Amino acid sequence: MAANGYGNLTVGAGVTMNGTMTVPGEAVIDGAVDGTLTASAVHVTENGQINGVTTAEHVRIAGKVTQTTVAKNTLVIETSGTAAGNIAYANLEIAKGGNIQGQISILK
């Protein structure tokens, strides 16, 4: 995460963003993103949704992520989380109740 919160992105509840986003720090998604999101870390809250291509070192999902997810280091799917589509990760943690479905690849 970037120092002092600089370079971070928060998409609040009720907010919808479309397009290509590059975030040098952490992206917290409590609203909806439709497009391509690249960040150091991505946290999708219970209310959050991403539909598109998500790429980060660390991805934590409590909401819903669809299409393509690439977690270069760690993918964490929380109890309320769903990851669907093409999913790639180096390390995986799924809480009881978490859901993962689609084409799954392990990164080396």
URBEL-V651650 format. One record per helix or strand of 2 or more residues. SS is the DSSP state (alpha for helix, beta for strand). FROM is the first residue (numbers start at 1). TO is the last residue. If there is no record, write none. Layout:
ss: (SS & SS)
from: (FROM & FROM)
to: (TO & TO)
This chain:
ss: (alpha & beta & beta & beta & beta & beta & beta & beta)
from: (3 & 9 & 16 & 32 & 49 & 64 & 82 & 99)
to: (5 & 11 & 29 & 44 & 61 & 77 & 94 & 106)
